[in-house]
Amino acid sequence: MPDAANALQPLHERVYDDVAQRLSTDWRPGSRLPSERALADELGVSRLTVRKALAALGRDGLIERGEGRGWFVASADAVSEPPNQLLGFSALARQRGLVPSARVLERRVRDATIGEAERLRIAPGAPLFELERLRLLDDVAIAVHIVRIPVARAPFLLDIDFSSASIHAALEEHDIVPSLAEYVVEVFEADRRLAMLLGVREGQGLLLSSGETRDQHGVPIELGWIAYRPDRYRLRTTLRRPGWRGPR
């Protein structure tokens, strides 16, 4: 039975959310979506409701009109995250049919600074696992990624080869589920090292995302910093005005 929040959400928004979720699991970029009639029958709503949802998905760039009739999953020229979902880099890549890999640039255990300790709720000077990697999709450089995780919360990470392994998958195998992330996104100019790693000119603007991730219990487990080539990554989100219920 739907909860109270879902009951209050307009039908076309619920269809939007359902289809947006399936864009990253059921259909590959460039593939054609089922017809309005087929979706309406499957979801138990009217074709008008489906049409409104698809139009909104089109405005948000998730799907696009073909030359004839029908909607298609937007092309994957730039990788983007599904709206309002927390996915690791590897999981996101595999949902897009791409092969993720990494080149480990640096890995070490060091003392946590006072600022890091406050954010991670650990003692200053406590051991911190720091990993820096160049992230690639189908062998194409996409981003430089740094994570910092308290050793006491995930000591098993020290024994894993992260040239192919996923940090989030390793955490989940030990019942530590990354569940909430709060990030700030800004433009950051590439220094000489980042420019060489990502194949861009020095001083070019990169898309920098930095913040922290919490587990299913609300405990901070990771501080993250990732700099993307802006021509190979797209940040997508959905913003709604408080109290807005959609067109009536």
FIMARTOR-956665 format. One record per residue: residue number from 1; residue in one letter; x, y, z of N, C-alpha, C in turn. Coordinates in steps of 0.02 Angstrom, whole numbers. Layout:
FIMARTOR-956665
SITE seq type   n.xx   n.yy   n.zz  ca.xx  ca.yy  ca.zz   c.xx   c.yy   c.zz
SITE NUM    A      X      Y      Z      X      Y      Z      X      Y      Z
...
***
This chain:
FIMARTOR-956665
SITE seq type   n.xx   n.yy   n.zz  ca.xx  ca.yy  ca.zz   c.xx   c.yy   c.zz
SITE   1    M     43    -60      0      0      0      0     44     62      0
SITE   2    P     31    113    -41     72    173    -42     67    210     24
SITE   3    D    123    241     44    122    280    106     89    347     94
SITE   4    A     82    387    148     46    450    143     80    498     95
SITE   5    A    148    498     96    185    544     52    172    528    -21
SITE   6    N    172    463    -38    160    444   -107     88    460   -128
SITE   7    A     42    452    -80    -28    465    -96    -39    539   -113
SITE   8    L      1    583    -84     -6    654    -97     31    676   -159
SITE   9    Q     78    635   -183    118    654   -241     75    646   -304
SITE  10    P     74    697   -348     36    691   -410     57    630   -450
SITE  11    L      9    601   -486     22    539   -523     78    547   -574
SITE  12    H     78    604   -610    129    611   -662    199    616   -632
SITE  13    E    206    641   -569    271    643   -536    292    573   -516
SITE  14    R    244    532   -495    261    463   -477    283    424   -539
SITE  15    V    249    437   -595    270    404   -657    339    429   -678
SITE  16    Y    351    494   -671    417    522   -685    471    486   -645
SITE  17    D    460    479   -579    510    447   -537    521    374   -557
SITE  18    D    466    339   -573    471    269   -591    510    260   -656
SITE  19    V    494    300   -706    529    294   -770    602    316   -763
SITE  20    A    615    370   -725    684    393   -715    726    338   -683
SITE  21    Q    697    302   -635    733    247   -603    749    193   -655
SITE  22    R    702    177   -697    712    123   -746    758    142   -803
SITE  23    L    768    207   -813    814    228   -866    884    203   -852
SITE  24    S    902    194   -788    969    172   -770    973     97   -759
SITE  25    T    916     61   -765    917    -11   -752    888    -53   -809
SITE  26    D    836    -29   -842    800    -69   -891    818    -53   -964
SITE  27    W    838      8   -977    849     28  -1047    918     59  -1055
SITE  28    R    951     44  -1110   1017     72  -1125   1010    138  -1162
SITE  29    P   1061    182  -1157   1059    245  -1195   1047    233  -1269
SITE  30    G   1001    272  -1297    985    266  -1367    927    219  -1382
SITE  31    S    907    178  -1333    853    130  -1345    785    166  -1340
SITE  32    R    737    137  -1375    670    167  -1377    629    145  -1316
SITE  33    L    593    192  -1286    550    176  -1231    486    143  -1256
SITE  34    P    452    105  -1213    386     78  -1232    339    136  -1249
SITE  35    S    287    121  -1286    239    173  -1306    202    200  -1246
SITE  36    E    171    258  -1255    131    287  -1201     77    238  -1178
SITE  37    R     45    205  -1226     -8    158  -1208     20    100  -1166
SITE  38    A     77     73  -1187    107     17  -1151    126     37  -1080
SITE  39    L    156     97  -1073    175    121  -1006    113    133   -963
SITE  40    A     62    162   -993      0    176   -956    -31    111   -931
SITE  41    D    -33     60   -973    -62     -4   -952    -19    -36   -897
SITE  42    E     47    -32   -905     92    -63   -856     88    -29   -788
SITE  43    L     82     38   -788     83     76   -726     14     89   -698
SITE  44    G    -37     72   -736   -105     81   -712   -127    153   -708
SITE  45    V   -105    194   -756   -124    265   -757   -148    282   -828
SITE  46    S   -171    343   -837   -196    364   -902   -138    382   -949
SITE  47    R   -151    382  -1014   -100    403  -1062    -82    476  -1053
SITE  48    L   -130    518  -1031   -115    588  -1020    -64    596   -963
SITE  49    T    -71    555   -911    -24    557   -855     46    537   -880
SITE  50    V     49    484   -919    113    462   -946    143    516   -991
SITE  51    R    101    548  -1032    125    599  -1078    156    658  -1040
SITE  52    K    124    678   -985    151    734   -944    218    715   -913
SITE  53    A    222    652   -889    285    629   -858    341    626   -910
SITE  54    L    327    600   -969    378    595  -1021    400    664  -1045
SITE  55    A    353    710  -1049    371    778  -1069    419    809  -1018
SITE  56    A    406    797   -954    450    824   -902    518    791   -905
SITE  57    L    520    726   -917    584    691   -924    623    718   -984
SITE  58    G    587    735  -1037    619    764  -1096    649    832  -1080
SITE  59    R    611    875  -1043    636    941  -1025    698    936   -982
SITE  60    D    702    883   -940    759    874   -896    818    840   -930
SITE  61    G    809    822   -994    864    793  -1031    876    719  -1021
SITE  62    L    829    684   -987    837    613   -974    817    571  -1035
SITE  63    I    769    596  -1073    748    562  -1134    744    613  -1190
SITE  64    E    740    590  -1251    737    637  -1308    693    608  -1363
SITE  65    R    663    654  -1401    620    634  -1456    661    605  -1513
SITE  66    G    635    552  -1545    667    526  -1604    645    567  -1665
SITE  67    E    672    549  -1723    654    585  -1784    581    573  -1801
SITE  68    G    556    514  -1785    486    500  -1795    449    508  -1729
SITE  69    R    404    461  -1714    367    465  -1652    403    424  -1599
SITE  70    G    388    439  -1536    416    400  -1482    473    435  -1446
SITE  71    W    489    409  -1388    542    436  -1346    599    386  -1342
SITE  72    F    661    413  -1336    720    371  -1331    761    393  -1270
SITE  73    V    797    345  -1240    841    361  -1185    896    407  -1211
SITE  74    A    909    461  -1174    960    510  -1196   1027    475  -1207
SITE  75    S   1064    500  -1256   1129    471  -1272   1177    478  -1214
SITE  76    A   1229    437  -1215   1277    434  -1159   1342    470  -1176
SITE  77    D   1339    525  -1214   1400    562  -1229   1434    586  -1165
SITE  78    A   1394    605  -1116   1420    623  -1050   1385    581   -998
SITE  79    V   1423    554   -951   1394    513   -899   1358    558   -849
SITE  80    S   1300    535   -825   1264    573   -774   1232    526   -725
SITE  81    E   1220    551   -664   1190    510   -612   1114    513   -619
SITE  82    P   1080    457   -604   1007    460   -601    985    511   -549
SITE  83    P    931    547   -560    910    598   -513    899    571   -443
SITE  84    N    928    605   -393    915    592   -323    931    520   -302
SITE  85    Q    982    490   -332   1004    424   -312   1078    426   -293
SITE  86    L   1097    387   -242   1166    381   -222   1195    318   -252
SITE  87    L   1240    326   -301   1271    269   -333   1347    280   -334
SITE  88    G   1384    226   -322   1455    230   -330   1474    235   -403
SITE  89    F   1536    256   -417   1559    265   -486   1553    200   -526
SITE  90    S   1572    145   -496   1571     81   -532   1499     59   -548
SITE  91    A   1455     66   -499   1385     47   -510   1353     90   -563
SITE  92    L   1367    155   -562   1341    201   -612   1365    180   -681
SITE  93    A   1429    164   -687   1457    145   -752   1424     82   -779
SITE  94    R   1417     32   -737   1389    -32   -760   1316    -23   -781
SITE  95    Q   1279     21   -747   1210     33   -768   1207     65   -837
SITE  96    R   1261     99   -857   1264    130   -923   1294     84   -975
SITE  97    G   1310     21   -955   1341    -25  -1001   1414    -10  -1015
SITE  98    L   1447     27   -970   1517     45   -979   1561      4   -931
SITE  99    V   1624     -1   -947   1671    -40   -905   1712      8   -863
SITE 100    P   1702      8   -796   1740     52   -752   1808     22   -735
SITE 101    S   1857     64   -728   1923     42   -705   1956    101   -670
SITE 102    A   2014     89   -642   2047    142   -605   2122    131   -605
SITE 103    R   2158    186   -599   2230    183   -589   2243    213   -521
SITE 104    V   2270    173   -476   2284    198   -408   2343    245   -411
SITE 105    L   2332    307   -391   2384    358   -391   2421    360   -324
SITE 106    E   2383    350   -271   2413    350   -204   2366    316   -155
SITE 107    R   2393    277   -109   2354    248    -54   2399    248      8
SITE 108    R   2371    269     63   2411    274    124   2365    276    184
SITE 109    V   2394    266    243   2360    276    306   2396    333    341
SITE 110    R   2358    383    361   2387    441    394   2342    463    452
SITE 111    D   2366    511    491   2327    538    547   2273    585    521
SITE 112    A   2215    581    550   2160    626    532   2174    695    561
SITE 113    T   2161    747    520   2167    815    545   2108    831    591
SITE 114    I   2112    887    625   2058    907    671   1993    916    632
SITE 115    G   1997    948    573   1936    959    534   1906    893    510
SITE 116    E   1948    847    486   1923    782    464   1893    744    522
SITE 117    A   1926    747    580   1901    711    639   1832    736    660
SITE 118    E   1822    802    656   1757    829    675   1702    805    628
SITE 119    R   1717    804    564   1666    784    514   1652    709    517
SITE 120    L   1703    669    533   1695    597    534   1679    570    604
SITE 121    R   1677    614    653   1662    595    723   1712    543    749
SITE 122    I   1776    559    739   1830    517    765   1879    563    802
SITE 123    A   1927    533    836   1975    573    873   2027    603    826
SITE 124    P   2049    665    837   2103    693    797   2164    648    801
SITE 125    G   2195    635    744   2253    591    743   2236    518    734
SITE 126    A   2172    500    734   2153    430    722   2172    410    651
SITE 127    P   2189    346    640   2211    323    573   2156    333    521
SITE 128    L   2176    361    464   2130    375    409   2158    343    345
SITE 129    F   2117    303    312   2136    273    249   2121    323    193
SITE 130    E   2172    342    155   2163    389    100   2182    356     35
SITE 131    L   2137    360    -14   2147    329    -79   2134    379   -134
SITE 132    E   2182    387   -180   2174    430   -238   2178    387   -301
SITE 133    R   2128    396   -345   2127    356   -406   2108    399   -466
SITE 134    L   2134    380   -525   2110    407   -588   2055    360   -610
SITE 135    R   1994    386   -619   1937    344   -638   1927    346   -713
SITE 136    L   1916    286   -742   1909    280   -814   1845    241   -831
SITE 137    L   1816    257   -889   1760    220   -917   1779    198   -987
SITE 138    D   1777    133   -999   1800    106  -1063   1869    133  -1081
SITE 139    D   1912    136  -1030   1982    158  -1036   1990    233  -1052
SITE 140    V   1937    272  -1044   1941    344  -1055   1940    379   -987
SITE 141    A   1989    423   -975   1994    458   -911   1934    505   -901
SITE 142    I   1901    498   -844   1841    538   -828   1853    584   -769
SITE 143    A   1888    560   -717   1892    599   -656   1951    576   -614
SITE 144    V   1971    620   -568   2019    603   -515   1980    603   -449
SITE 145    H   1986    548   -412   1943    537   -354   1985    523   -292
SITE 146    I   1970    558   -238   2003    547   -174   1950    531   -122
SITE 147    V   1962    478    -83   1917    462    -27   1959    454     37
SITE 148    R   1928    471     93   1960    464    158   1910    429    205
SITE 149    I   1930    372    232   1886    331    273   1922    311    337
SITE 150    P   1889    318    395   1921    297    458   1939    222    457
SITE 151    V   2001    206    472   2024    137    472   1983     95    520
SITE 152    A   1967    122    578   1931     84    629   1862     61    604
SITE 153    R   1832     97    557   1766     80    533   1767     31    475
SITE 154    A   1824     27    440   1828    -18    383   1900    -42    373
SITE 155    P   1928    -79    422   1998   -101    416   2011   -148    357
SITE 156    F   1959   -181    333   1966   -228    278   1985   -194    213
SITE 157    L   1974   -128    208   1991    -91    146   2066    -92    132
SITE 158    L   2106   -100    184   2179    -97    176   2206   -155    134
SITE 159    D   2168   -209    128   2192   -269     93   2162   -277     23
SITE 160    I   2126   -227     -1   2091   -233    -66   2129   -196   -121
SITE 161    D   2130   -227   -180   2159   -195   -240   2106   -151   -272
SITE 162    F   2114    -85   -266   2063    -40   -291   2076    -16   -362
SITE 163    S   2117    -52   -399   2122    -38   -471   2061    -65   -507
SITE 164    S   2026   -112   -476   1965   -140   -506   1907   -142   -456
SITE 165    A   1921   -146   -392   1869   -154   -342   1832    -88   -329
SITE 166    S   1770    -94   -306   1728    -37   -288   1728    -28   -213
SITE 167    I   1741     33   -190   1739     47   -118   1670     35    -90
SITE 168    H   1618     61   -124   1550     54    -98   1530    -20    -95
SITE 169    A   1550    -59   -146   1533   -130   -145   1568   -165    -88
SITE 170    A   1632   -147    -75   1669   -177    -20   1637   -160     47
SITE 171    L   1615    -98     54   1581    -78    116   1516   -117    126
SITE 172    E   1477   -123     73   1413   -157     78   1421   -231     95
SITE 173    E   1475   -262     72   1488   -332     88   1499   -342    163
SITE 174    H   1517   -288    198   1527   -291    270   1471   -254    307
SITE 175    D   1412   -250    275   1352   -220    306   1362   -147    324
SITE 176    I   1402   -112    285   1408    -39    291   1380    -11    226
SITE 177    V   1319     15    229   1284     34    168   1285    110    158
SITE 178    P   1323    136    109   1320    208     95   1249    228     77
SITE 179    S   1219    271    119   1147    284    112   1129    357    102
SITE 180    L   1172    403    123   1157    474    116   1222    511    102
SITE 181    A   1220    554     51   1279    594     34   1259    667     29
SITE 182    E   1301    709     57   1292    782     53   1354    811     20
SITE 183    Y   1345    841    -39   1401    865    -78   1391    937   -101
SITE 184    V   1447    971   -109   1449   1037   -138   1482   1031   -207
SITE 185    V   1452   1061   -257   1478   1057   -325   1500   1127   -346
SITE 186    E   1560   1133   -373   1587   1198   -393   1636   1188   -451
SITE 187    V   1657   1243   -480   1706   1240   -534   1775   1249   -504
SITE 188    F   1822   1208   -526   1889   1207   -498   1938   1207   -556
SITE 189    E   1988   1250   -555   2035   1254   -610   2088   1199   -604
SITE 190    A   2100   1164   -658   2148   1109   -658   2219   1135   -650
SITE 191    D   2256   1106   -602   2327   1122   -597   2365   1077   -646
SITE 192    R   2431   1083   -648   2469   1047   -699   2460    971   -692
SITE 193    R   2460    946   -631   2454    874   -621   2385    848   -643
SITE 194    L   2332    881   -622   2265    860   -642   2255    865   -718
SITE 195    A   2283    918   -746   2278    927   -819   2310    869   -856
SITE 196    M   2368    847   -833   2403    792   -866   2364    727   -857
SITE 197    L   2337    715   -798   2301    653   -785   2237    648   -826
SITE 198    L   2201    705   -834   2136    704   -867   2140    724   -941
SITE 199    G   2200    743   -963   2207    759  -1034   2174    825  -1053
SITE 200    V   2179    875  -1009   2151    941  -1023   2207    992  -1016
SITE 201    R   2193   1054  -1034   2243   1106  -1027   2245   1132   -955
SITE 202    E   2302   1152   -933   2309   1181   -866   2265   1243   -860
SITE 203    G   2229   1249   -806   2184   1306   -795   2113   1295   -819
SITE 204    Q   2101   1239   -855   2033   1226   -877   1988   1211   -817
SITE 205    G   1926   1233   -821   1880   1221   -767   1858   1148   -764
SITE 206    L   1862   1119   -705   1838   1051   -692   1777   1055   -648
SITE 207    L   1736   1004   -650   1677   1000   -607   1698    964   -543
SITE 208    L   1701   1001   -488   1725    974   -425   1667    960   -378
SITE 209    S   1662    899   -354   1611    879   -306   1645    855   -243
SITE 210    S   1629    886   -186   1662    867   -123   1610    864    -68
SITE 211    G   1619    817    -22   1571    812     33   1582    749     73
SITE 212    E   1529    725    104   1534    667    147   1475    619    136
SITE 213    T   1488    555    152   1438    503    145   1425    471    212
SITE 214    R   1362    454    226   1344    421    289   1314    352    274
SITE 215    D   1320    308    324   1292    241    315   1219    238    335
SITE 216    Q   1191    178    336   1120    169    350   1100    189    420
SITE 217    H   1150    199    464   1136    220    532   1149    295    543
SITE 218    G   1167    329    489   1181    401    494   1252    417    516
SITE 219    V   1296    367    518   1365    377    540   1408    399    480
SITE 220    P   1446    454    486   1490    474    431   1543    421    418
SITE 221    I   1548    398    358   1596    345    342   1648    366    291
SITE 222    E   1636    421    256   1682    438    200   1681    513    187
SITE 223    L   1740    541    176   1747    607    148   1771    598     76
SITE 224    G   1738    631     29   1754    620    -41   1770    685    -77
SITE 225    W   1811    679   -128   1831    736   -171   1841    707   -240
SITE 226    I   1803    731   -289   1811    704   -356   1806    761   -407
SITE 227    A   1855    764   -451   1859    816   -503   1846    783   -571
SITE 228    Y   1792    803   -604   1772    775   -668   1792    820   -726
SITE 229    R   1807    788   -783   1809    826   -845   1738    847   -861
SITE 230    P   1724    912   -870   1655    933   -880   1624    910   -946
SITE 231    D   1666    892   -994   1639    869  -1058   1623    794  -1056
SITE 232    R   1638    761   -999   1625    689   -995   1582    670   -935
SITE 233    Y   1555    720   -902   1511    706   -845   1459    761   -840
SITE 234    R   1398    740   -822   1343    788   -815   1310    775   -748
SITE 235    L   1302    828   -709   1266    823   -645   1193    840   -657
SITE 236    R   1149    796   -636   1078    806   -647   1041    798   -581
SITE 237    T    995    843   -566    956    837   -506    886    865   -519
SITE 238    T    842    855   -471    774    881   -476    760    925   -416
SITE 239    L    738    986   -427    722   1033   -374    648   1051   -377
SITE 240    R    615   1050   -320    545   1068   -317    534   1121   -264
SITE 241    R    492   1169   -280    475   1221   -232    436   1189   -174
SITE 242    P    453   1208   -110    416   1180    -53    341   1189    -60
SITE 243    G    304   1135    -52    231   1139    -55    203   1132   -125
SITE 244    W    247   1131   -176    222   1128   -245    199   1057   -261
SITE 245    R    138   1050   -288    110    985   -304    102    974   -378
SITE 246    G    129   1018   -418    124   1010   -490     63   1043   -519
SITE 247    P     58   1045   -586      1   1075   -618    -63   1040   -599
SITE 248    R   -116   1078   -595   -181   1050   -576   -229   1053   -635
***
